[in-house]
């Protein structure tokens, strides 16, 4: 039975606790009394673009129709088709070729969703596309390519996954770190120690979380230091929790493909889909 105190499908975010929500405990007299003070813009994305991960509009299309859409539809239609083709049934090669072509689409989200679907379908065409897209200009495509390589065969693609540790974007570094821990277990200690000093709070959070699965004095020293003095309250809280788990139990529970087992960090889902805020 899974021990909820040692669940390893992602570090919980203390900022999501209801009592830390803005306005908790306040009782405004009406809508006019509610002050909105949020420095966030959503750019010029249309409602259709923001709901692109909803494949319901193309759910009744067969694989051939989806392939045609992927090759000649609008940007939003191509994105939806790329996602829907992950579950398009048997493949005589047509779906794989269409998705491989979409992995070179001008739109980065089409490329991202194409490599995601290729990873779920598997095969050499998926591996070839993912290994190429680890060097894509768009960081979220690169991060998704790491997820796909992990899903396909993390041991066979360890070289490209290791390369992603030096990526200039936190999502790719984070995914590579998790994949290598899944591959090496305690043998990933040096990687985790280095990432525990990463400039990104998101990467440090995952590094200290994973260090909970390493029974080593260096891991404990690093966790003690992070719990005491990391500049991020989220990293400090995660490190403190990591010091309390049983490393062996942690490692046994932490398995599976990245996009199946790992929960989100704030504002980021496991498939690296993110609105362009």
C-alpha positions as CSV (number, residue, x, y, z in Angstrom):
1,X,0.0,0.0,0.0
2,X,1.3,3.5,-0.9
3,X,2.4,5.5,2.2
4,X,0.9,8.9,1.7
5,X,3.5,10.4,3.9
6,X,6.2,9.2,1.5
7,X,4.3,9.5,-1.8
8,X,6.9,10.4,-4.4
9,X,4.8,11.5,-7.3
10,X,5.9,15.1,-6.8
11,X,6.7,17.5,-4.0
12,X,3.5,19.0,-2.6
13,X,3.4,22.8,-2.8
14,X,2.8,24.5,0.5
15,X,1.7,27.6,-1.4
16,X,-1.4,25.8,-2.5
17,X,-2.7,25.4,1.1
18,X,-6.2,27.1,1.3
19,X,-5.1,29.2,4.3
20,X,-2.4,30.8,2.2
21,X,-4.8,31.8,-0.5
22,X,-5.2,35.6,-1.0
23,X,-8.2,36.8,0.9
24,X,-8.5,33.8,3.2
25,X,-10.5,34.7,6.3
26,X,-11.8,37.9,4.8
27,X,-15.5,38.5,4.3
28,X,-16.1,41.2,1.6
29,X,-19.5,42.8,1.5
30,X,-19.9,42.3,-2.2
31,X,-18.0,42.1,-5.5
32,X,-17.2,45.8,-5.4
33,X,-15.3,45.3,-2.2
34,X,-12.9,42.7,-3.7
35,X,-9.6,44.2,-4.7
36,X,-7.9,42.6,-7.7
37,X,-4.1,43.1,-7.6
38,X,-2.5,40.5,-9.9
39,X,0.4,41.5,-12.1
40,X,-0.4,38.9,-14.8
41,X,-1.2,39.3,-18.5
42,X,-2.4,36.7,-20.9
43,X,-1.1,38.1,-24.1
44,X,-3.3,37.8,-27.2
45,X,-4.2,34.1,-27.0
46,X,-7.7,33.4,-28.2
47,X,-10.1,31.1,-26.2
48,X,-9.5,28.5,-28.9
49,X,-5.8,28.6,-28.4
50,X,-6.1,28.4,-24.6
51,X,-8.3,25.3,-24.9
52,X,-6.1,23.6,-27.5
53,X,-5.4,20.5,-25.3
54,X,-9.1,19.7,-25.5
55,X,-9.3,17.2,-28.3
56,X,-13.0,16.8,-28.2
57,X,-13.5,18.8,-31.4
58,X,-11.5,16.2,-33.3
59,X,-12.6,13.1,-31.3
60,X,-14.8,11.8,-34.1
61,X,-12.1,11.9,-36.8
62,X,-10.3,8.7,-37.8
63,X,-6.5,8.5,-38.1
64,X,-6.5,9.4,-41.8
65,X,-8.5,12.5,-41.3
66,X,-6.3,13.6,-38.3
67,X,-3.2,13.1,-40.5
68,X,-4.7,15.3,-43.2
69,X,-5.5,17.9,-40.6
70,X,-2.0,17.7,-39.1
71,X,-0.5,18.3,-42.6
72,X,-2.8,21.1,-43.7
73,X,-5.1,22.5,-41.0
74,X,-4.8,25.8,-39.0
75,X,-2.4,26.1,-36.2
76,X,-4.9,25.2,-33.5
77,X,-6.3,22.3,-35.6
78,X,-2.8,20.9,-36.1
79,X,-2.1,21.1,-32.4
80,X,-5.3,19.2,-31.6
81,X,-4.6,16.6,-34.3
82,X,-1.1,16.1,-33.0
83,X,-2.4,15.3,-29.6
84,X,-5.3,13.1,-30.8
85,X,-3.0,11.0,-32.9
86,X,-1.4,9.6,-29.8
87,X,-4.5,7.3,-29.4
88,X,-5.4,6.9,-33.1
89,X,-5.3,3.1,-33.0
90,X,-3.3,0.8,-35.3
91,X,-0.6,2.4,-37.4
92,X,0.5,1.2,-40.9
93,X,3.2,3.9,-40.9
94,X,0.9,6.7,-42.0
95,X,0.4,8.1,-38.5
96,X,4.1,7.9,-37.6
97,X,5.1,9.6,-40.8
98,X,2.6,12.4,-40.2
99,X,3.8,13.0,-36.7
100,X,7.4,12.9,-37.7
101,X,6.6,15.6,-40.2
102,X,4.8,17.6,-37.6
103,X,8.0,17.4,-35.4
104,X,9.4,19.9,-37.9
105,X,6.3,22.2,-37.9
106,X,6.8,25.9,-37.8
107,X,4.6,26.1,-34.6
108,X,6.5,25.0,-31.5
109,X,3.3,23.6,-29.8
110,X,2.7,21.4,-32.8
111,X,6.2,20.1,-32.5
112,X,5.8,19.6,-28.8
113,X,2.5,17.7,-29.1
114,X,3.8,15.7,-32.0
115,X,6.8,14.4,-30.0
116,X,4.6,13.7,-27.1
117,X,2.3,11.6,-29.2
118,X,5.2,9.9,-30.9
119,X,6.5,8.9,-27.5
120,X,3.2,7.3,-26.6
121,X,3.1,5.4,-29.9
122,X,6.8,4.3,-29.8
123,X,9.1,3.0,-32.5
124,X,12.2,4.2,-34.2
125,X,10.5,7.2,-35.7
126,X,9.7,8.4,-32.2
127,X,13.2,8.0,-31.0
128,X,14.7,9.7,-34.0
129,X,12.4,12.7,-33.6
130,X,12.9,13.0,-29.8
131,X,16.7,12.8,-30.1
132,X,16.6,15.6,-32.7
133,X,14.1,17.8,-30.7
134,X,16.3,17.8,-27.6
135,X,18.1,20.6,-29.5
136,X,14.9,22.4,-30.6
137,X,14.9,26.2,-30.4
138,X,11.9,26.1,-28.1
139,X,12.5,25.1,-24.5
140,X,9.2,23.4,-24.0
141,X,9.8,21.3,-27.0
142,X,13.2,20.3,-25.7
143,X,11.6,19.5,-22.3
144,X,9.0,17.3,-23.9
145,X,11.6,15.5,-26.0
146,X,13.3,14.5,-22.7
147,X,10.0,13.1,-21.5
148,X,9.7,11.1,-24.7
149,X,13.2,9.7,-24.5
150,X,12.6,8.7,-20.9
151,X,9.3,7.0,-21.9
152,X,10.8,5.1,-24.8
153,X,14.0,3.8,-23.1
154,X,15.8,6.0,-20.7
155,X,18.8,3.7,-20.6
156,X,19.2,3.6,-24.3
157,X,19.0,7.4,-24.6
158,X,20.9,8.4,-21.5
159,X,23.5,10.4,-23.5
160,X,20.9,12.8,-24.9
161,X,19.1,13.0,-21.5
162,X,22.4,13.8,-19.8
163,X,23.0,16.5,-22.3
164,X,19.8,18.1,-21.2
165,X,21.3,18.7,-17.7
166,X,23.1,21.6,-19.3
167,X,20.0,23.1,-21.0
168,X,19.5,26.8,-20.4
169,X,15.8,26.2,-19.5
170,X,14.7,24.8,-16.1
171,X,12.0,22.4,-17.5
172,X,14.6,20.5,-19.6
173,X,17.0,20.3,-16.7
174,X,14.3,19.2,-14.3
175,X,13.1,16.4,-16.6
176,X,16.6,15.2,-17.2
177,X,17.3,15.1,-13.5
178,X,14.2,13.1,-12.7
179,X,14.9,10.7,-15.6
180,X,18.4,10.0,-14.4
181,X,17.3,9.4,-10.9
182,X,14.7,6.9,-12.2
183,X,17.5,5.3,-14.2
184,X,20.3,5.3,-11.6
185,X,18.7,5.5,-8.2
186,X,21.3,6.4,-5.6
187,X,23.9,6.4,-8.4
188,X,22.4,9.7,-9.5
189,X,23.7,11.4,-6.3
190,X,26.3,13.6,-8.0
191,X,23.7,14.8,-10.4
192,X,21.3,15.6,-7.6
193,X,23.9,17.4,-5.5
194,X,24.8,19.6,-8.5
195,X,21.1,20.4,-9.3
196,X,20.5,21.2,-5.6
197,X,22.6,24.3,-6.4
198,X,20.7,25.1,-9.6
199,X,19.8,28.7,-10.3
200,X,16.2,27.7,-10.8
201,X,13.9,27.2,-7.8
202,X,12.0,24.6,-9.7
203,X,15.0,22.5,-10.4
204,X,16.3,22.8,-6.8
205,X,12.9,21.8,-5.5
206,X,13.0,18.5,-7.4
207,X,16.7,17.9,-6.7
208,X,16.1,18.0,-2.9
209,X,12.9,16.0,-3.2
210,X,14.9,13.3,-5.0
211,X,17.7,13.4,-2.5
212,X,15.2,12.0,-0.1
213,X,15.7,8.7,-2.0
214,X,19.5,8.6,-1.4
215,X,20.9,7.1,1.8
216,X,24.2,9.0,1.9
217,X,25.7,11.5,4.3
218,X,26.3,13.9,1.4
219,X,22.6,13.9,0.6
220,X,21.7,14.6,4.2
221,X,24.2,17.4,4.6
222,X,22.8,19.0,1.4
223,X,19.2,18.6,2.6
224,X,20.1,20.1,6.0
225,X,21.6,23.1,4.3
226,X,18.7,23.5,1.9
227,X,16.1,23.2,4.6
228,X,18.0,25.8,6.7
229,X,19.1,28.4,4.2
230,X,17.8,28.1,0.7
231,X,16.4,31.4,-0.5
232,X,13.1,29.7,-1.6
233,X,10.6,28.8,1.1
234,X,9.3,26.1,-1.2
235,X,12.8,24.5,-1.5
236,X,13.3,24.7,2.2
237,X,10.0,23.0,2.9
238,X,10.6,20.3,0.4
239,X,14.1,19.6,1.8
240,X,12.7,19.4,5.3
241,X,10.2,16.8,4.2
242,X,12.9,14.8,2.2
243,X,14.9,14.4,5.5
244,X,11.9,12.6,7.0
245,X,11.3,9.9,4.3
246,X,12.8,6.4,4.1
247,X,15.2,6.4,1.1
248,X,14.5,2.8,0.2
249,X,10.7,3.2,0.3
250,X,11.1,6.4,-1.7
251,X,13.0,4.7,-4.5
252,X,10.6,1.8,-4.7
253,X,7.6,4.2,-5.2
254,X,9.3,6.5,-7.7
255,X,9.1,4.7,-11.0
256,X,7.3,4.9,-14.4
257,X,7.3,7.4,-17.2
258,X,7.8,11.0,-16.4
259,X,4.4,12.1,-17.8
260,X,2.5,9.4,-16.0
261,X,3.9,9.6,-12.5
262,X,5.2,13.1,-11.8
263,X,2.7,15.7,-10.7
264,X,2.9,19.3,-11.6
265,X,4.9,22.2,-10.2
266,X,2.9,25.4,-9.9
267,X,1.9,26.6,-13.3
268,X,3.4,23.6,-15.1
269,X,1.9,20.3,-16.0
270,X,3.7,17.0,-16.4
271,X,3.5,17.3,-20.2
272,X,5.2,20.7,-20.2
273,X,2.2,22.4,-21.6
274,X,2.2,26.0,-20.6
275,X,0.1,29.0,-21.8
276,X,2.2,31.8,-23.2
277,X,1.6,34.2,-20.3
